[in-house]
Amino acid sequence: MVHVPRPGHTTAPADSPPVIGADTESERIAQALAPRDRGNLPALSAQPLIRLDAYVAEDGSTVVNGHLLTMGGTRPPNEAILDAVAMFARTLGTPVAATVIDRSVRQVARLRVHPDGSSRTIAEEEDLPPGRERTTAEERTFPPLARVERIIQHAKREELHAAFVLAGALREHLTLRRGAEDELSLEARAIEAYIAYRRGDYSTSTGLALTVARIRCGSDLHRAVPEVARATAAWQRLQDQTQVATRGQELLHMWEKLSAEGLLREPSHRAMAQAVRSRMERGTQYPETPATAPAPAALPAAPEAVAPEDAPLAPTRRGLRRFTRLIGRSDG
């Protein structure tokens, strides 16, 4: 389980991130994901053996395997991703698969990239089977905890845009691979909400935190209490009265449910519940004393409202031109 950093807690600094395509990392990948002819791992003849992940944020910021790429000039994200993945393929001497979540066009793309630099997109049914064993092998090679530590280091250096983009990439890929209610996915969403709070993006922070709290409240009310508190801390900073009203109604429902279960044992939690109630009754812009954010999440106003608020992604399909390269070509 990935431990979500809480404000005021320290985390040991991560090792310097490896250069994408470095021999040492490529050897480690090949060793960890070597086919074993069992479970749902491919047989020795199956290609490709490696699957990377990439992410394009709405502003075009681009991440490959947990590393934020430096984009020179006007180089498009798809070209940077293909170059980075092709570097792995050349180093390993074998085709490499990649799953790209592109938020700029709200689409998932699944790629095959070959050592000669050629690439194509495939349909979902052609991709490597997900399955527990492959997921475990891939996450052992590219551990989520290492990515969390990298996010923390960016945040400590006040590089909050980089931290936020990396947190979004981690959350998106864990959610795609494991589902929104998976423990690692929830932890990643909580981290992203906390970074959004640090950036002053209280609307995004509130939405992310409420999703975590909803899911927690549907599975474990005891664990939901601090998550509702974190969502409340972000909500208290909202100025848009429409969001104040809609989000506040859900928070109020959560606090009342937790109170009915006898779970508001901390004075600070009872005070936050009262602050939400008072603000909703008065319609004031801010409660009397905005709380500092502990760290992210919340619960459902109705059982069916557990789904995350993420904008849906169009499924992958064959022949996406921006990710297709012919042999011997370096442009898409």
C-alpha positions in Angstrom: 0.0 0.0 0.0 1.3 3.4 -0.9 1.5 5.8 2.0 0.0 9.2 1.2 2.1 12.0 2.5 0.4 14.2 5.0 1.3 17.8 5.6 3.9 18.1 8.2 5.3 14.6 7.7 8.6 14.0 6.1 9.6 11.4 3.6 13.0 10.1 2.8 14.3 11.6 -0.5 14.0 9.5 -3.5 17.1 8.4 -5.4 17.8 10.5 -8.5 15.4 9.3 -11.2 17.0 7.1 -13.9 17.3 8.5 -17.4 14.7 7.0 -19.6 16.3 4.4 -21.8 19.4 4.0 -19.6 21.0 0.5 -19.8 20.6 -0.2 -16.1 16.9 0.5 -16.1 16.3 -1.4 -19.3 18.1 -4.4 -17.9 16.0 -4.2 -14.8 12.8 -4.0 -16.8 13.8 -7.0 -19.0 14.6 -9.1 -15.9 11.4 -8.2 -14.1 9.1 -8.8 -17.0 10.7 -11.8 -18.6 8.0 -14.2 -19.9 7.6 -17.3 -17.9 4.9 -19.3 -19.9 2.5 -19.3 -17.0 -0.5 -17.3 -15.8 -1.4 -14.6 -18.4 2.2 -13.6 -19.2 3.1 -14.1 -22.8 5.0 -17.1 -24.1 8.6 -16.6 -25.2 7.5 -16.0 -28.8 5.0 -13.3 -27.8 5.8 -9.7 -28.4 6.0 -7.2 -27.0 7.1 -8.1 -23.5 7.2 -4.7 -21.9 4.4 -2.1 -21.3 5.1 1.5 -20.4 2.7 4.2 -19.6 2.4 7.8 -20.7 0.2 10.7 -19.9 -0.7 14.0 -21.5 -2.3 16.6 -19.2 -4.9 19.1 -20.5 -2.2 21.8 -20.8 0.1 19.4 -22.9 2.5 18.5 -20.0 3.8 15.1 -20.8 4.8 12.2 -18.5 6.4 8.9 -19.4 6.7 6.2 -16.7 6.5 8.7 -13.9 9.0 11.2 -15.4 7.9 14.6 -16.6 9.5 15.2 -20.0 11.2 18.5 -20.9 9.4 19.7 -24.0 11.6 21.9 -26.2 10.0 24.6 -28.3 6.7 23.5 -29.9 7.4 19.8 -30.0 4.0 18.0 -29.7 3.5 15.5 -26.8 2.9 12.5 -29.2 6.3 13.0 -30.7 8.0 13.2 -27.3 6.2 10.0 -26.1 7.1 8.1 -29.3 10.8 9.1 -29.0 10.9 8.1 -25.3 9.2 4.7 -25.9 11.4 4.0 -29.0 14.5 4.6 -26.8 13.3 1.7 -24.6 12.6 -0.5 -27.6 16.1 0.2 -29.1 17.9 -0.5 -25.8 16.0 -3.7 -25.2 16.0 -4.8 -28.8 12.4 -5.8 -28.7 9.0 -4.2 -29.4 7.5 -2.3 -26.5 3.9 -1.6 -25.6 2.7 1.6 -24.2 -0.6 2.9 -22.8 -1.2 6.6 -23.3 -3.8 8.6 -21.5 -4.2 11.8 -23.4 -6.4 14.3 -21.4 -5.9 16.9 -24.1 -8.2 14.9 -26.4 -9.8 12.7 -23.7 -8.6 9.4 -25.2 -6.7 6.3 -24.4 -4.2 5.1 -27.0 -2.5 1.7 -26.9 0.7 1.5 -28.9 3.3 -0.9 -30.3 6.7 0.7 -30.8 9.5 -1.2 -32.5 13.3 -0.9 -32.1 13.5 0.7 -35.6 11.3 3.5 -34.4 8.1 2.5 -36.2 4.9 2.5 -34.3 1.2 1.8 -34.6 -1.9 2.0 -32.4 -4.0 -1.1 -31.6 -7.4 -1.9 -30.3 -7.9 -2.8 -26.7 -8.5 -6.5 -27.4 -5.1 -6.7 -29.0 -3.3 -5.3 -26.0 -1.3 -7.4 -23.5 -3.8 -9.1 -21.1 -4.0 -7.1 -17.8 -4.3 -9.7 -15.1 -2.9 -9.7 -11.6 0.5 -11.3 -12.4 1.4 -8.8 -15.2 0.2 -5.9 -13.1 2.3 -7.0 -10.2 5.4 -7.5 -12.4 5.0 -4.1 -14.0 4.5 -2.3 -10.7 7.5 -4.1 -9.3 9.5 -2.7 -12.2 8.0 0.8 -12.0 6.8 0.9 -8.3 4.1 3.4 -7.5 5.9 4.3 -4.3 8.9 5.6 -6.2 6.6 7.8 -8.2 4.9 9.1 -5.0 8.4 10.0 -3.6 9.2 11.9 -6.8 5.9 13.9 -6.5 6.8 14.7 -2.9 10.3 15.9 -3.8 8.7 18.3 -6.4 6.2 19.5 -3.8 9.0 20.1 -1.3 10.8 22.3 -3.8 7.6 24.2 -4.5 7.5 22.8 -8.0 3.8 22.4 -7.6 2.9 22.3 -11.3 5.2 19.3 -11.9 4.0 17.6 -8.7 0.4 18.1 -9.8 0.9 16.7 -13.3 2.8 13.7 -12.0 0.1 13.0 -9.4 -2.5 13.2 -12.1 -0.6 10.7 -14.3 -0.2 8.3 -11.4 -3.9 8.5 -10.5 -5.1 8.2 -14.1 -3.1 5.0 -14.8 -3.8 3.3 -11.5 -7.5 4.0 -12.0 -7.4 2.7 -15.6 -5.4 -0.5 -14.5 -6.9 -1.2 -11.1 -10.2 0.7 -10.9 -11.2 3.9 -9.0 -12.0 2.0 -5.8 -8.6 0.3 -5.5 -6.5 1.3 -2.5 -3.6 2.5 -4.6 -5.9 4.5 -6.9 -7.5 6.2 -3.9 -4.2 7.1 -2.3 -3.0 8.6 -5.6 -6.3 10.6 -5.9 -5.7 11.8 -2.3 -2.2 13.0 -3.2 -3.5 14.8 -6.3 -6.2 16.6 -4.2 -3.6 17.7 -1.6 -1.2 19.1 -4.3 -4.2 20.9 -5.9 -4.9 22.5 -2.5 -1.3 23.6 -2.2 -1.6 25.2 -5.7 -4.6 27.1 -4.6 -6.9 25.2 -7.0 -9.6 24.6 -4.4 -12.3 23.6 -6.9 -10.2 20.7 -8.3 -9.0 19.8 -4.8 -12.6 19.6 -3.5 -13.8 17.4 -6.4 -10.9 15.0 -6.0 -11.2 14.8 -2.3 -15.0 14.3 -2.4 -14.5 11.3 -4.7 -12.1 9.7 -2.3 -14.5 10.4 0.6 -17.5 9.0 -1.3 -15.7 5.7 -1.9 -14.4 5.5 1.6 -17.8 6.1 3.0 -19.2 3.3 0.9 -16.6 0.9 2.2 -15.3 2.0 5.7 -17.0 4.8 7.6 -14.1 4.9 10.1 -11.6 5.7 7.4 -14.0 8.2 5.8 -13.9 10.7 8.7 -10.4 12.2 8.0 -11.2 12.2 4.3 -14.4 14.2 4.8 -12.4 16.6 6.9 -9.9 17.1 4.0 -12.6 17.7 1.5 -14.2 20.2 3.9 -10.9 22.0 4.2 -10.8 22.6 0.4 -14.5 23.4 0.2 -14.1 26.1 2.8 -11.9 28.0 0.4 -14.3 27.9 -2.5 -15.8 31.3 -3.7 -18.1 30.1 -6.5 -21.5 30.0 -4.8 -22.9 27.3 -7.0 -20.0 25.0 -6.0 -20.3 26.1 -2.4 -24.0 25.0 -2.5 -23.7 21.7 -4.4 -20.5 20.5 -2.7 -21.6 21.8 0.7 -24.9 19.8 0.5 -22.9 16.6 -0.1 -20.5 17.4 2.7 -23.3 18.1 5.1 -24.9 14.8 4.2 -21.6 13.1 4.9 -21.1 14.8 8.3 -24.6 14.0 9.4 -24.2 10.3 8.4 -20.9 10.1 10.3 -22.4 11.8 13.3 -25.4 9.4 13.3 -22.9 6.5 13.5 -21.2 8.1 16.5 -17.9 8.7 14.6 -17.3 12.4 15.2 -15.1 11.8 18.3 -12.6 14.6 17.7 -13.6 18.1 18.6 -12.0 19.4 15.4 -14.3 17.1 13.3 -17.4 18.2 15.2 -16.3 21.8 14.6 -15.9 21.3 10.9 -19.3 19.6 10.6 -20.8 22.6 12.4 -18.9 25.0 10.1 -20.4 23.3 7.0 -23.9 23.5 8.5 -23.5 27.2 9.4 -22.2 28.2 6.1 -24.9 26.4 4.3 -27.5 28.0 6.5 -26.1 31.5 6.2 -24.9 31.3 2.6 -21.7 33.2 3.6 -18.6 33.2 1.4 -16.3 31.7 4.1 -16.9 29.9 7.4 -15.6 31.8 10.4 -12.3 29.9 10.6 -11.2 28.1 7.4 -9.3 24.9 8.4 -5.9 24.0 7.1 -5.9 21.0 4.8 -4.9 17.8 6.6 -4.7 15.7 3.3 -7.5 14.5 0.8 -11.0 12.7 0.5 -15.0 12.3 1.4 -18.4 10.1 1.1 -21.6 9.7 -0.9 -24.8 11.6 -0.7 -26.5 8.6 -2.2 -25.1 5.1 -2.7 -25.1 5.3 -6.5 -22.9 8.5 -6.4 -19.7 6.6 -5.7 -18.4 6.9 -9.3 -15.5 9.4 -9.7 -16.1 12.7 -11.4 -13.4 12.1 -14.0 -14.3 13.1 -17.6 -14.7 9.8 -19.6 -12.0 8.8 -21.9 -12.7 7.6 -25.5 -11.5 4.0 -25.9 -8.4 3.1 -27.9 -8.7 2.3 -31.6 -6.5 1.3 -34.4 -4.8 3.7 -36.8 -4.5 6.9 -34.7 -2.3 8.9 -37.0 -0.6 11.0 -34.3 0.9 7.8 -32.9 1.7 6.1 -36.2 5.3 6.1 -37.6 6.5 4.3 -40.6 9.8 2.5 -40.7 12.7 5.0 -41.2 10.6 8.0 -40.4 11.1 10.2 -37.3 8.1 12.4 -37.8 4.5 11.3 -37.2 
